[in-house]
Amino acid sequence: MYEYELYRYISAELIRRADAEREIGRARLARRTARRTGRGDPEGKVVEADRARFAPAA
């Protein structure tokens, strides 16, 4: 019975690691997609922090 319990523990650990690696891959893909969304726009994306840098137009 000990070998079976060890097998179950190792199997569960490998499944947890695979899930974590898949989640990391999804997060990387989401960040990459978010960075690329404004590339085709000639005006570019306005960042809220950049708005405060310039004085308002008269």
Secondary structure, 3 states (H helix, E strand, C coil): CHHHHHHHHHHHHHHHHHHHHHHHHHHHHHHHHHHHCCCCCCCCCCCHHHHCCCCCCC
